Amino acid sequence: MRGTLPAPTGRAPSNLRAVDARSWAEAPPVANPWFSWSYVEANRADIAEALGQHLTLTVQAVLVAFAVALPLAALVHGRPRLAAAVLGVSGVLYTVPSVALFAILAPFTGIGRTTVLIGLVGYALLVLVRHVLVGLEGVDPGVVDAARGLGYGRMRMLVTVELPNALPSVVVGLRLATVTTVALVTIGVVVGYGGLGQLMYRGFNSAYRAEIVTATVLCLVIAFAADLLLALAGRLATPWAAGRRS
């Protein structure tokens, strides 16, 4: 990502293109608005790069976490002691601050994308395992007994009865994990790969308000759009739950 020259506190250049240090120091102060379309136009490449990085990290982290959480939750489902152990460990790990987690991982996985992705997958995994388990445990026992009476085995029961009935809880977990991941990506700036967090950090260092607000608004848009899409997908996938919601 292109480097930029820090601006004096309370003032900022109209764009973030590299300028000669002496000419900028001698230039008269300019306005430093919170919202600036000229900043967006002058820095489209930087913004697009940070936005793409943020989106890919979010999508990859949630998909990997879901691919691990689903079979893990299915494995411990019906085994109370094992499920309690998994939930207990996940609860403890979730309390570890993200900055501390990235710092712990950095010596082993290096500085950059890999460290951030591992941390994001870890946090999303904890959220998803809990919600998948809650959904599976909440399936109506009468439905399970009826399926057993029809000769359903464990795998068939899981795939055709329990998981479809647990889907509302799974969708809630996906929504929470996704929104949480969108926010946590910005913390990746501490190891040099933070998506829109890079712009926020640069803006705070240079006191450039437009850069801070632009990155913040884009994070909010990503989180809101992702949550809305998952909510709509959940409604389409669980039409039988519409009556319960109303």
FILO-661210 format. One line per 10 residues: number of its first residue (from 1); for each residue x, y, z of N, C-alpha, C. Coordinates in nm, 2 decimals. Example, Ala and Ser with C-alpha at 12.3 -4.5 7.8 and 13.67 -1.06 7.14 Angstrom:
1> 1.32 -0.57 0.78 1.23 -0.45 0.78 1.32 -0.33 0.78; 1.28 -0.22 0.71 1.37 -0.11 0.71 1.29 0.00 0.79
END
This chain:
1> 0.08 -0.12 0.00 0.00 0.00 0.00 0.09 0.12 0.00; 0.05 0.22 -0.08 0.13 0.34 -0.09 0.15 0.42 0.04; 0.27 0.46 0.07 0.30 0.54 0.19 0.26 0.68 0.17; 0.22 0.75 0.27 0.18 0.89 0.26 0.25 0.98 0.37; 0.25 1.11 0.34 0.32 1.20 0.43 0.22 1.24 0.54; 0.26 1.22 0.67 0.17 1.27 0.78 0.14 1.42 0.77; 0.02 1.45 0.80 -0.02 1.59 0.80 -0.01 1.65 0.93; 0.01 1.78 0.95 0.01 1.85 1.08 -0.13 1.83 1.15; -0.13 1.82 1.28 -0.25 1.80 1.36 -0.35 1.91 1.32; -0.48 1.86 1.29 -0.58 1.96 1.27 -0.59 2.00 1.12
11> -0.49 1.97 1.04 -0.48 2.01 0.90 -0.44 1.89 0.82; -0.48 1.89 0.69 -0.45 1.77 0.61 -0.45 1.82 0.46; -0.37 1.76 0.38 -0.37 1.79 0.24 -0.50 1.75 0.17; -0.54 1.81 0.06 -0.66 1.77 -0.01 -0.66 1.63 -0.06; -0.54 1.57 -0.08 -0.53 1.43 -0.12 -0.41 1.38 -0.05; -0.39 1.24 -0.07 -0.28 1.18 0.00 -0.17 1.14 -0.10; -0.15 1.20 -0.21 -0.05 1.17 -0.31 0.09 1.22 -0.25; 0.19 1.15 -0.28 0.32 1.19 -0.22 0.36 1.32 -0.27; 0.41 1.41 -0.18 0.45 1.54 -0.21 0.59 1.56 -0.15; 0.66 1.66 -0.20 0.79 1.70 -0.15 0.77 1.75 -0.01
21> 0.85 1.69 0.09 0.84 1.73 0.23 0.85 1.88 0.25; 0.95 1.94 0.18 0.98 2.09 0.21 0.86 2.17 0.15; 0.81 2.13 0.03 0.70 2.21 -0.02 0.57 2.20 0.06; 0.55 2.08 0.12 0.43 2.06 0.20 0.45 2.14 0.33; 0.57 2.13 0.39 0.59 2.21 0.52 0.57 2.36 0.50; 0.61 2.41 0.38 0.60 2.55 0.36 0.46 2.59 0.30; 0.38 2.49 0.27 0.25 2.53 0.21 0.15 2.58 0.32; 0.06 2.67 0.28 -0.04 2.72 0.37 -0.13 2.61 0.42; -0.18 2.61 0.54 -0.27 2.51 0.59 -0.40 2.51 0.51; -0.46 2.39 0.50 -0.58 2.37 0.42 -0.69 2.31 0.51
31> -0.81 2.31 0.46 -0.92 2.26 0.54 -0.90 2.11 0.56; -0.95 2.06 0.68 -0.94 1.92 0.71 -1.08 1.86 0.75; -1.17 1.85 0.65 -1.31 1.81 0.67 -1.32 1.66 0.71; -1.43 1.62 0.78 -1.45 1.48 0.81 -1.49 1.40 0.69; -1.57 1.47 0.60 -1.61 1.41 0.48 -1.55 1.48 0.36; -1.49 1.41 0.27 -1.42 1.47 0.15 -1.43 1.38 0.03; -1.51 1.41 -0.07 -1.51 1.33 -0.19 -1.38 1.34 -0.27; -1.32 1.46 -0.26 -1.19 1.47 -0.33 -1.09 1.37 -0.28; -1.09 1.34 -0.15 -1.00 1.24 -0.10 -1.03 1.10 -0.16; -1.16 1.07 -0.17 -1.20 0.94 -0.23 -1.15 0.93 -0.38
41> -1.17 1.04 -0.45 -1.13 1.04 -0.59 -0.98 1.03 -0.61; -0.91 1.10 -0.52 -0.76 1.10 -0.54 -0.70 0.97 -0.49; -0.77 0.89 -0.41 -0.71 0.77 -0.35 -0.79 0.65 -0.38; -0.85 0.64 -0.50 -0.93 0.52 -0.54 -0.85 0.39 -0.53; -0.73 0.40 -0.58 -0.65 0.27 -0.58 -0.62 0.22 -0.44; -0.59 0.31 -0.35 -0.56 0.28 -0.21 -0.69 0.22 -0.14; -0.80 0.29 -0.16 -0.92 0.25 -0.10 -0.97 0.11 -0.15; -0.96 0.10 -0.29 -1.00 -0.03 -0.35 -0.91 -0.15 -0.30; -0.78 -0.12 -0.28 -0.69 -0.23 -0.23 -0.73 -0.26 -0.09; -0.75 -0.16 0.00 -0.78 -0.19 0.14 -0.92 -0.26 0.15
51> -1.01 -0.21 0.07 -1.15 -0.27 0.07 -1.15 -0.42 0.02; -1.07 -0.45 -0.08 -1.06 -0.58 -0.13 -1.00 -0.67 -0.03; -0.89 -0.62 0.04 -0.82 -0.70 0.14 -0.92 -0.73 0.25; -1.00 -0.63 0.29 -1.09 -0.65 0.40 -1.20 -0.75 0.37; -1.25 -0.74 0.25 -1.36 -0.84 0.21 -1.31 -0.98 0.20; -1.19 -1.00 0.14 -1.14 -1.13 0.12 -1.10 -1.20 0.25; -1.05 -1.12 0.34 -1.01 -1.17 0.47 -1.14 -1.21 0.55; -1.24 -1.13 0.54 -1.37 -1.16 0.61 -1.43 -1.29 0.55; -1.45 -1.30 0.42 -1.51 -1.41 0.36 -1.43 -1.54 0.38; -1.30 -1.54 0.37 -1.22 -1.65 0.39 -1.22 -1.70 0.53
61> -1.22 -1.61 0.62 -1.22 -1.65 0.77 -1.35 -1.71 0.81; -1.46 -1.66 0.76 -1.59 -1.71 0.80 -1.61 -1.85 0.73; -1.57 -1.86 0.61 -1.59 -1.99 0.54 -1.51 -2.10 0.60; -1.38 -2.07 0.63 -1.29 -2.17 0.69 -1.35 -2.21 0.83; -1.39 -2.11 0.90 -1.44 -2.13 1.04 -1.56 -2.22 1.03; -1.65 -2.19 0.94 -1.78 -2.27 0.93 -1.75 -2.41 0.88; -1.65 -2.43 0.79 -1.62 -2.56 0.75 -1.56 -2.65 0.86; -1.50 -2.58 0.96 -1.44 -2.66 1.08 -1.55 -2.67 1.18; -1.63 -2.57 1.21 -1.73 -2.56 1.32 -1.84 -2.67 1.30; -1.88 -2.68 1.18 -2.00 -2.77 1.15 -1.97 -2.92 1.19
71> -1.86 -2.97 1.13 -1.83 -3.11 1.17 -1.79 -3.13 1.32; -1.72 -3.02 1.37 -1.68 -3.03 1.51 -1.80 -3.03 1.61; -1.90 -2.95 1.58 -2.02 -2.94 1.66 -2.10 -3.07 1.64; -2.11 -3.12 1.52 -2.18 -3.25 1.50 -2.11 -3.36 1.57; -1.98 -3.36 1.58 -1.90 -3.47 1.65 -1.93 -3.47 1.80; -1.94 -3.35 1.86 -1.96 -3.35 2.01 -2.11 -3.35 2.04; -2.19 -3.33 1.95 -2.34 -3.33 1.98 -2.38 -3.47 2.03; -2.45 -3.47 2.13 -2.50 -3.59 2.19 -2.40 -3.65 2.29; -2.29 -3.58 2.31 -2.18 -3.62 2.40 -2.17 -3.51 2.50; -2.25 -3.50 2.61 -2.25 -3.39 2.70 -2.12 -3.34 2.75
81> -2.04 -3.44 2.80 -1.91 -3.40 2.86 -1.81 -3.34 2.75; -1.81 -3.40 2.64 -1.72 -3.35 2.53 -1.77 -3.21 2.48; -1.90 -3.20 2.47 -1.96 -3.07 2.43 -1.93 -2.96 2.53; -1.94 -2.99 2.66 -1.91 -2.90 2.77 -1.77 -2.86 2.76; -1.68 -2.95 2.74 -1.54 -2.92 2.73 -1.51 -2.83 2.61; -1.57 -2.85 2.50 -1.55 -2.77 2.38 -1.60 -2.63 2.40; -1.72 -2.62 2.46 -1.77 -2.49 2.49 -1.69 -2.41 2.59; -1.64 -2.49 2.69 -1.56 -2.42 2.80 -1.43 -2.37 2.74; -1.36 -2.45 2.66 -1.24 -2.40 2.60 -1.27 -2.29 2.50; -1.37 -2.29 2.43 -1.40 -2.19 2.33 -1.43 -2.06 2.41
91> -1.50 -2.07 2.52 -1.54 -1.95 2.60 -1.41 -1.88 2.65; -1.32 -1.96 2.70 -1.19 -1.91 2.75 -1.11 -1.84 2.64; -1.10 -1.91 2.53 -1.02 -1.85 2.42 -1.08 -1.72 2.36; -1.21 -1.71 2.37 -1.28 -1.59 2.31 -1.25 -1.47 2.40; -1.21 -1.49 2.52 -1.18 -1.38 2.61 -1.04 -1.32 2.58; -0.96 -1.39 2.50 -0.82 -1.34 2.47 -0.83 -1.22 2.38; -0.78 -1.10 2.41 -0.79 -0.99 2.32 -0.72 -1.01 2.19; -0.78 -0.96 2.08 -0.73 -0.99 1.95 -0.59 -0.94 1.93; -0.56 -0.82 1.98 -0.42 -0.77 1.97 -0.32 -0.87 2.03; -0.36 -0.92 2.15 -0.27 -1.02 2.22 -0.26 -1.15 2.14
101> -0.37 -1.19 2.08 -0.36 -1.31 2.00 -0.27 -1.30 1.88; -0.28 -1.18 1.81 -0.20 -1.16 1.69 -0.05 -1.15 1.73; -0.03 -1.09 1.85 0.11 -1.08 1.90 0.17 -1.22 1.93; 0.08 -1.31 1.99 0.12 -1.44 2.02 0.15 -1.53 1.89; 0.07 -1.51 1.79 0.09 -1.58 1.67 0.21 -1.53 1.58; 0.24 -1.40 1.59 0.33 -1.34 1.50 0.47 -1.41 1.50; 0.53 -1.45 1.62 0.66 -1.52 1.61 0.66 -1.65 1.54; 0.54 -1.71 1.53 0.53 -1.85 1.46 0.49 -1.84 1.32; 0.40 -1.75 1.29 0.34 -1.74 1.15 0.38 -1.61 1.08; 0.46 -1.53 1.14 0.52 -1.41 1.07 0.42 -1.29 1.07
111> 0.47 -1.19 1.01 0.39 -1.06 1.00 0.32 -1.06 0.87; 0.19 -1.04 0.87 0.11 -1.03 0.75 -0.02 -1.11 0.75; -0.06 -1.15 0.63 -0.19 -1.21 0.61 -0.22 -1.34 0.68; -0.12 -1.43 0.69 -0.14 -1.56 0.75 -0.18 -1.54 0.90; -0.11 -1.46 0.97 -0.13 -1.44 1.11 -0.27 -1.38 1.13; -0.31 -1.28 1.05 -0.44 -1.22 1.07 -0.55 -1.33 1.04; -0.53 -1.40 0.93 -0.64 -1.50 0.89 -0.65 -1.61 1.00; -0.55 -1.66 1.06 -0.55 -1.76 1.16 -0.63 -1.70 1.28; -0.60 -1.58 1.32 -0.67 -1.52 1.43 -0.82 -1.50 1.41; -0.85 -1.45 1.29 -0.99 -1.43 1.25 -1.07 -1.56 1.25
121> -1.01 -1.67 1.19 -1.07 -1.80 1.19 -1.10 -1.85 1.33; -1.00 -1.83 1.42 -1.02 -1.87 1.56 -1.14 -1.81 1.63; -1.15 -1.68 1.61 -1.26 -1.61 1.68 -1.39 -1.65 1.61; -1.40 -1.66 1.48 -1.52 -1.70 1.42 -1.56 -1.84 1.45; -1.46 -1.92 1.46 -1.49 -2.06 1.50 -1.55 -2.08 1.64; -1.51 -2.00 1.73 -1.57 -2.00 1.86 -1.71 -1.97 1.86; -1.75 -1.86 1.79 -1.89 -1.82 1.78 -1.97 -1.93 1.71; -1.92 -1.98 1.60 -2.00 -2.07 1.52 -2.02 -2.21 1.59; -1.92 -2.26 1.65 -1.94 -2.39 1.72 -2.04 -2.38 1.83; -2.04 -2.27 1.90 -2.14 -2.25 2.01 -2.28 -2.25 1.95
131> -2.30 -2.17 1.84 -2.44 -2.16 1.79 -2.49 -2.29 1.72; -2.40 -2.36 1.65 -2.44 -2.48 1.59 -2.48 -2.58 1.70; -2.40 -2.59 1.80 -2.43 -2.68 1.91 -2.57 -2.65 1.98; -2.59 -2.52 2.00 -2.71 -2.47 2.06 -2.83 -2.51 1.97; -2.81 -2.49 1.84 -2.92 -2.53 1.74 -2.95 -2.68 1.74; -2.84 -2.76 1.75 -2.86 -2.91 1.75 -2.92 -2.96 1.88; -2.88 -2.90 1.99 -2.94 -2.94 2.12 -3.08 -2.89 2.13; -3.12 -2.79 2.05 -3.26 -2.74 2.07 -3.36 -2.80 1.98; -3.32 -2.90 1.90 -3.42 -2.97 1.81 -3.52 -3.04 1.90; -3.64 -3.04 1.86 -3.76 -3.10 1.94 -3.73 -3.25 1.95
141> -3.73 -3.29 2.08 -3.70 -3.44 2.10 -3.81 -3.53 2.04; -3.93 -3.48 2.02 -4.03 -3.55 1.96 -4.00 -3.58 1.81; -3.94 -3.48 1.75 -3.90 -3.50 1.61 -3.79 -3.61 1.60; -3.70 -3.60 1.69 -3.59 -3.69 1.69 -3.64 -3.84 1.72; -3.73 -3.85 1.81 -3.78 -3.98 1.85 -3.86 -4.04 1.73; -3.93 -3.95 1.66 -4.01 -4.00 1.54 -3.92 -4.05 1.43; -3.80 -3.98 1.41 -3.71 -4.02 1.31 -3.64 -4.15 1.35; -3.61 -4.17 1.48 -3.56 -4.29 1.52 -3.65 -4.41 1.50; -3.78 -4.38 1.52 -3.88 -4.48 1.50 -3.89 -4.53 1.36; -3.85 -4.43 1.27 -3.86 -4.47 1.12 -3.73 -4.54 1.08
151> -3.64 -4.56 1.17 -3.51 -4.63 1.14 -3.40 -4.54 1.10; -3.40 -4.41 1.13 -3.29 -4.33 1.09 -3.17 -4.36 1.17; -3.05 -4.37 1.10 -2.93 -4.38 1.17 -2.87 -4.25 1.21; -2.76 -4.24 1.28 -2.70 -4.12 1.33 -2.68 -4.02 1.22; -2.61 -4.06 1.12 -2.57 -3.97 1.01 -2.69 -3.91 0.94; -2.79 -4.00 0.91 -2.91 -3.96 0.84 -2.99 -3.87 0.92; -2.99 -3.90 1.05 -3.07 -3.81 1.15 -3.01 -3.67 1.15; -2.87 -3.67 1.15 -2.80 -3.54 1.16 -2.83 -3.46 1.03; -2.82 -3.52 0.92 -2.82 -3.45 0.79 -2.97 -3.41 0.75; -3.06 -3.50 0.77 -3.20 -3.47 0.73 -3.29 -3.42 0.83
161> -3.26 -3.43 0.96 -3.35 -3.39 1.06 -3.29 -3.28 1.15; -3.18 -3.31 1.21 -3.12 -3.22 1.31 -3.07 -3.09 1.25; -2.98 -3.10 1.15 -2.92 -2.98 1.09 -3.03 -2.88 1.03; -3.13 -2.94 0.96 -3.23 -2.85 0.90 -3.31 -2.77 1.02; -3.34 -2.84 1.13 -3.41 -2.78 1.24 -3.32 -2.68 1.31; -3.19 -2.71 1.31 -3.09 -2.62 1.38 -3.05 -2.50 1.29; -3.10 -2.49 1.17 -3.05 -2.39 1.08 -3.08 -2.25 1.13; -3.19 -2.21 1.19 -3.20 -2.08 1.24 -3.09 -2.03 1.33; -3.05 -2.12 1.42 -2.95 -2.09 1.52 -2.81 -2.08 1.44; -2.79 -2.16 1.34 -2.67 -2.16 1.26 -2.66 -2.03 1.19
171> -2.77 -1.98 1.13 -2.77 -1.85 1.06 -2.74 -1.74 1.16; -2.79 -1.74 1.28 -2.76 -1.64 1.38 -2.61 -1.64 1.41; -2.55 -1.76 1.42 -2.41 -1.77 1.44 -2.33 -1.71 1.33; -2.37 -1.74 1.21 -2.30 -1.69 1.09 -2.31 -1.54 1.08; -2.42 -1.48 1.12 -2.44 -1.34 1.12 -2.34 -1.27 1.22; -2.34 -1.33 1.34 -2.26 -1.28 1.45 -2.11 -1.29 1.41; -2.07 -1.41 1.36 -1.93 -1.43 1.33 -1.89 -1.34 1.22; -1.97 -1.31 1.12 -1.94 -1.23 1.01 -1.92 -1.08 1.05; -2.01 -1.03 1.13 -2.00 -0.89 1.17 -1.88 -0.87 1.26; -1.86 -0.97 1.35 -1.74 -0.97 1.44 -1.61 -0.97 1.36
181> -1.61 -1.05 1.26 -1.49 -1.06 1.17 -1.46 -0.93 1.10; -1.57 -0.87 1.05 -1.55 -0.74 0.98 -1.48 -0.64 1.07; -1.52 -0.64 1.20 -1.46 -0.54 1.29 -1.32 -0.58 1.33; -1.29 -0.72 1.35 -1.16 -0.76 1.39 -1.05 -0.75 1.28; -1.10 -0.75 1.15 -1.00 -0.73 1.05 -0.92 -0.61 1.07; -0.98 -0.50 1.11 -0.91 -0.37 1.13 -0.80 -0.38 1.23; -0.81 -0.47 1.33 -0.71 -0.49 1.43 -0.58 -0.55 1.37; -0.60 -0.62 1.25 -0.48 -0.68 1.18 -0.37 -0.58 1.15; -0.40 -0.45 1.16 -0.30 -0.35 1.13 -0.18 -0.36 1.22; -0.20 -0.42 1.34 -0.08 -0.44 1.43 0.02 -0.53 1.37
191> -0.02 -0.62 1.28 0.08 -0.71 1.21 0.09 -0.67 1.06; 0.05 -0.55 1.03 0.07 -0.51 0.89 -0.03 -0.55 0.79; -0.14 -0.60 0.82 -0.24 -0.65 0.72 -0.38 -0.63 0.78; -0.43 -0.51 0.78 -0.56 -0.48 0.84 -0.67 -0.43 0.76; -0.66 -0.45 0.62 -0.76 -0.40 0.54 -0.79 -0.25 0.56; -0.91 -0.22 0.58 -0.95 -0.08 0.60 -0.89 -0.02 0.73; -0.84 -0.11 0.82 -0.78 -0.06 0.94 -0.65 0.01 0.90; -0.58 -0.02 0.79 -0.46 0.05 0.75 -0.49 0.19 0.72; -0.61 0.22 0.66 -0.64 0.36 0.63 -0.68 0.43 0.76; -0.75 0.36 0.85 -0.78 0.43 0.98 -0.65 0.46 1.06
201> -0.56 0.37 1.06 -0.44 0.39 1.13 -0.36 0.51 1.07; -0.35 0.51 0.94 -0.28 0.62 0.87 -0.35 0.75 0.90; -0.48 0.75 0.89 -0.55 0.87 0.92 -0.54 0.92 1.06; -0.54 0.84 1.16 -0.51 0.88 1.29 -0.37 0.94 1.31; -0.27 0.87 1.25 -0.14 0.92 1.26 -0.12 1.06 1.20; -0.19 1.08 1.09 -0.17 1.21 1.02 -0.28 1.31 1.05; -0.37 1.27 1.14 -0.49 1.36 1.18 -0.57 1.39 1.06; -0.57 1.30 0.96 -0.65 1.33 0.84 -0.79 1.27 0.85; -0.89 1.36 0.88 -1.02 1.31 0.92 -1.09 1.24 0.81; -1.08 1.28 0.68 -1.15 1.22 0.57 -1.11 1.07 0.56
211> -0.98 1.05 0.58 -0.94 0.91 0.57 -1.00 0.82 0.68; -1.00 0.87 0.80 -1.06 0.79 0.91 -1.21 0.76 0.88; -1.28 0.87 0.85 -1.43 0.85 0.83 -1.46 0.76 0.71; -1.38 0.78 0.60 -1.40 0.69 0.48 -1.39 0.54 0.52; -1.28 0.51 0.58 -1.26 0.37 0.62 -1.36 0.32 0.72; -1.40 0.41 0.81 -1.51 0.37 0.91 -1.64 0.34 0.84; -1.68 0.43 0.75 -1.81 0.42 0.68 -1.81 0.29 0.60; -1.70 0.26 0.53 -1.69 0.14 0.45 -1.70 0.01 0.54; -1.64 0.01 0.66 -1.65 -0.10 0.75 -1.80 -0.12 0.79; -1.87 -0.01 0.82 -2.01 -0.02 0.86 -2.09 -0.07 0.75
221> -2.06 -0.03 0.62 -2.14 -0.07 0.51 -2.12 -0.22 0.48; -1.99 -0.27 0.50 -1.97 -0.41 0.48 -2.04 -0.49 0.58; -2.04 -0.45 0.71 -2.10 -0.53 0.82 -2.25 -0.53 0.80; -2.31 -0.41 0.76 -2.46 -0.40 0.75 -2.50 -0.49 0.63; -2.43 -0.48 0.51 -2.47 -0.55 0.39 -2.45 -0.70 0.42; -2.35 -0.74 0.48 -2.33 -0.89 0.51 -2.44 -0.94 0.60; -2.47 -0.87 0.70 -2.57 -0.91 0.80 -2.71 -0.92 0.73; -2.74 -0.82 0.64 -2.86 -0.82 0.57 -2.87 -0.94 0.48; -2.77 -0.96 0.40 -2.77 -1.08 0.31 -2.78 -1.21 0.38; -2.72 -1.23 0.49 -2.73 -1.35 0.56 -2.87 -1.37 0.63
231> -2.92 -1.26 0.67 -3.06 -1.26 0.73 -3.16 -1.30 0.62; -3.15 -1.24 0.50 -3.24 -1.28 0.39 -3.22 -1.42 0.35; -3.09 -1.47 0.34 -3.07 -1.61 0.31 -3.12 -1.70 0.41; -3.11 -1.66 0.54 -3.17 -1.75 0.64 -3.32 -1.76 0.63; -3.39 -1.65 0.60 -3.53 -1.65 0.59 -3.57 -1.74 0.47; -3.50 -1.73 0.36 -3.53 -1.82 0.24 -3.50 -1.96 0.27; -3.40 -1.99 0.35 -3.37 -2.13 0.38 -3.45 -2.19 0.49; -3.52 -2.11 0.57 -3.61 -2.16 0.67 -3.75 -2.10 0.67; -3.82 -2.13 0.56 -3.96 -2.07 0.54 -4.05 -2.12 0.65; -4.03 -2.24 0.71 -4.11 -2.29 0.81 -4.10 -2.21 0.94
241> -3.99 -2.14 0.96 -3.97 -2.06 1.08 -4.04 -1.92 1.08; -4.10 -1.89 0.96 -4.17 -1.76 0.95 -4.28 -1.74 1.05; -4.36 -1.85 1.07 -4.47 -1.84 1.16 -4.42 -1.82 1.30; -4.31 -1.88 1.34 -4.26 -1.86 1.48 -4.21 -1.72 1.50; -4.15 -1.66 1.40 -4.10 -1.52 1.41 -4.21 -1.43 1.42; -4.32 -1.45 1.35 -4.43 -1.36 1.36 -4.52 -1.39 1.48
END
